[in-house]
Amino acid sequence: QVFRLPTLELRAVWEGVLQEPTWLASDSHGHIYVLDRGLKRVLRFDSDGVPDAAYNGAMSQHAELTSPTALAIDGKDILYITDEQSNSVLRFDAVGQALGALPQTGATARPRALAAHGERIYVADAESGWIWVYHKGQGWLGRLPDYRGPVSGVAFDAAGRLYIKPGLDDAYDVLDADAAYVASGMLTAGPFD
């Protein structure tokens, strides 16, 4: 089935193409990217559900996609894919050419869910439960303070709020872009005159 933007209309136009679709993303040109764990690949479709043969052919050539688990697309249409077997975050340009992986650190032992916002990539680590932040110009910035738990999905809305899906139920957490979060201790602010 197709997730059609902006009307959110579901239509059956991808039948026979997908085996185990698990993740969706869209780019600035209206392309829909579908991560298919069963076929171990990412496919791109136009907004009418027509497969992009050139892009899909280029993506099928990448042996480093051994066990893709999640994907995200940044504002410059760079595609980020977490790979479970290599425990890495792989990058691809808008024509499907590999740009290499994000640098490995001890911080993200098992990257899984991820989201992109501005120059930052948010990577959920399945081993520690932390969400780590990578800045494209500055490298790894650290982790989100006081958030630790299972993460099955992350996404941003247009206002910059981070939505975290901790499990498979109907609950989710929202972190406001303009708020401060404290893990423990005392937060002092003021004066309030």
C-alpha positions as CSV (number, residue, x, y, z in Angstrom):
1,Q,0.0,0.0,0.0
2,V,1.1,3.6,-0.6
3,F,1.2,6.3,2.0
4,R,0.2,9.2,-0.3
5,L,1.1,12.7,0.8
6,P,-0.5,15.2,1.4
7,T,-4.0,13.6,1.4
8,L,-2.9,10.5,3.4
9,E,-4.8,8.4,0.9
10,L,-4.0,4.7,1.0
11,R,-3.9,2.9,-2.3
12,A,-2.7,-0.5,-3.4
13,V,-0.1,0.4,-6.1
14,W,3.0,-1.3,-4.7
15,E,1.7,-4.9,-4.7
16,G,4.3,-7.5,-5.5
17,V,7.2,-5.1,-5.1
18,L,7.6,-5.2,-1.3
19,Q,8.1,-8.1,1.1
20,E,8.5,-6.6,4.6
21,P,8.2,-2.8,4.5
22,T,9.0,-1.4,7.9
23,W,10.0,2.3,7.6
24,L,8.9,5.3,5.5
25,A,10.4,8.7,4.8
26,S,9.9,11.5,2.2
27,D,12.3,14.0,0.7
28,S,11.9,17.6,-0.4
29,H,10.9,16.5,-3.9
30,G,7.9,14.4,-2.7
31,H,9.6,11.0,-3.2
32,I,8.6,8.3,-0.8
33,Y,11.4,6.0,0.5
34,V,10.4,2.6,1.8
35,L,12.8,0.4,3.8
36,D,12.1,-3.3,3.0
37,R,13.7,-5.4,5.7
38,G,12.7,-8.6,3.9
39,L,14.4,-7.7,0.7
40,K,17.2,-5.8,2.5
41,R,16.9,-2.7,0.4
42,V,15.4,0.8,0.1
43,L,13.1,1.7,-2.7
44,R,12.1,5.1,-3.9
45,F,8.7,6.0,-5.4
46,D,7.2,9.2,-6.7
47,S,4.1,10.6,-5.0
48,D,1.9,8.6,-7.4
49,G,3.6,5.3,-6.3
50,V,5.7,4.8,-9.4
51,P,9.0,3.1,-8.7
52,D,12.2,5.2,-9.5
53,A,14.0,2.5,-11.6
54,A,17.3,4.5,-11.8
55,Y,17.5,5.2,-8.1
56,N,16.4,1.7,-7.1
57,G,18.9,0.2,-9.4
58,A,21.7,2.3,-7.9
59,M,20.6,1.4,-4.3
60,S,20.5,-2.4,-5.2
61,Q,24.3,-2.3,-5.9
62,H,25.3,-1.5,-2.3
63,A,26.5,-4.7,-0.5
64,E,26.8,-2.7,2.8
65,L,23.1,-2.9,3.2
66,T,23.1,-6.2,4.9
67,S,20.3,-5.7,7.5
68,P,18.7,-2.2,7.2
69,T,16.5,-1.3,10.1
70,A,15.5,2.4,9.8
71,L,15.9,5.4,7.6
72,A,15.7,9.2,7.7
73,I,16.2,12.0,5.2
74,D,17.7,15.3,6.1
75,G,16.9,18.7,4.6
76,K,19.5,18.3,1.8
77,D,17.9,14.9,0.8
78,I,20.8,12.8,2.2
79,L,19.4,9.4,3.1
80,Y,20.6,7.8,6.4
81,I,20.1,4.1,7.0
82,T,20.8,2.2,10.2
83,D,22.2,-1.3,9.5
84,E,21.7,-3.9,12.2
85,Q,24.5,-6.3,11.1
86,S,27.2,-3.7,10.7
87,N,25.9,-1.6,13.6
88,S,26.4,1.6,11.5
89,V,24.6,4.5,10.1
90,L,25.1,4.6,6.3
91,R,24.6,7.7,4.1
92,F,23.5,8.0,0.5
93,D,23.0,11.0,-1.8
94,A,19.9,11.8,-3.9
95,V,20.9,9.6,-6.8
96,G,21.7,6.5,-4.6
97,Q,25.4,6.8,-4.4
98,A,27.1,5.8,-1.1
99,L,28.6,8.6,1.0
100,G,30.1,6.4,3.7
101,A,29.0,5.7,7.2
102,L,28.8,8.2,10.1
103,P,32.0,7.9,12.2
104,Q,31.9,5.0,14.7
105,T,32.0,5.9,18.4
106,G,31.7,3.9,21.5
107,A,28.5,5.9,22.1
108,T,26.3,4.1,19.5
109,A,26.9,0.4,19.9
110,R,23.7,-0.7,18.2
111,P,22.1,2.2,16.2
112,R,18.5,1.5,15.3
113,A,15.7,4.2,15.0
114,L,16.8,7.6,13.7
115,A,15.5,11.0,12.7
116,A,17.0,14.0,11.0
117,H,16.3,17.7,11.9
118,G,18.4,20.5,10.4
119,E,22.1,19.6,10.6
120,R,21.5,17.0,13.3
121,I,20.8,13.3,13.1
122,Y,19.2,11.6,16.2
123,V,20.2,8.0,16.6
124,A,18.5,5.6,19.1
125,D,20.9,3.0,20.5
126,A,19.2,-0.4,21.0
127,E,21.9,-1.4,23.5
128,S,21.9,1.5,25.9
129,G,18.5,3.0,25.3
130,W,20.1,6.5,24.8
131,I,19.3,8.8,21.9
132,W,22.6,10.2,20.5
133,V,22.9,13.4,18.5
134,Y,25.3,13.7,15.5
135,H,25.9,17.2,13.9
136,K,27.0,17.1,10.3
137,G,29.6,19.8,10.9
138,Q,30.7,19.1,14.4
139,G,30.4,15.3,14.8
140,W,28.9,13.5,17.8
141,L,27.5,16.0,20.2
142,G,26.4,13.6,23.0
143,R,23.1,12.2,24.1
144,L,19.7,13.6,24.9
145,P,19.7,14.3,28.7
146,D,17.4,12.1,30.8
147,Y,16.0,10.0,28.1
148,R,16.8,6.3,28.3
149,G,14.6,3.5,27.3
150,P,13.5,1.3,24.4
151,V,13.0,3.3,21.2
152,S,11.1,1.8,18.3
153,G,10.8,5.0,16.4
154,V,11.7,8.7,16.4
155,A,10.4,11.6,14.2
156,F,10.3,15.4,14.1
157,D,7.3,17.6,13.4
158,A,7.5,20.9,11.5
159,A,7.9,22.9,14.8
160,G,11.0,20.9,15.7
161,R,9.4,18.7,18.4
162,L,10.9,15.2,18.7
163,Y,8.5,12.4,19.0
164,I,9.8,9.2,20.6
165,K,8.0,5.9,20.3
166,P,9.2,3.8,23.2
167,G,7.3,0.6,22.5
168,L,4.7,-1.1,20.4
169,D,1.7,0.3,22.2
170,D,-0.1,3.6,21.6
171,A,2.1,5.7,23.9
172,Y,4.8,8.2,22.8
173,D,6.9,10.9,24.3
174,V,7.3,14.5,22.9
175,L,10.3,16.7,23.6
176,D,9.7,20.4,22.8
177,A,12.4,22.1,20.8
178,D,12.5,25.2,23.0
179,A,12.3,23.4,26.4
180,A,15.1,22.5,28.8
181,Y,15.3,19.0,30.4
182,V,17.1,18.1,33.6
183,A,18.1,14.6,34.5
184,S,18.4,15.2,38.3
185,G,19.3,17.9,40.8
186,M,18.1,21.5,41.0
187,L,17.3,23.8,38.2
188,T,17.7,27.5,39.2
189,A,16.2,30.3,37.1
190,G,15.4,33.9,37.6
191,P,15.1,36.6,38.7
192,F,11.3,36.6,38.3
193,D,10.6,40.3,39.4
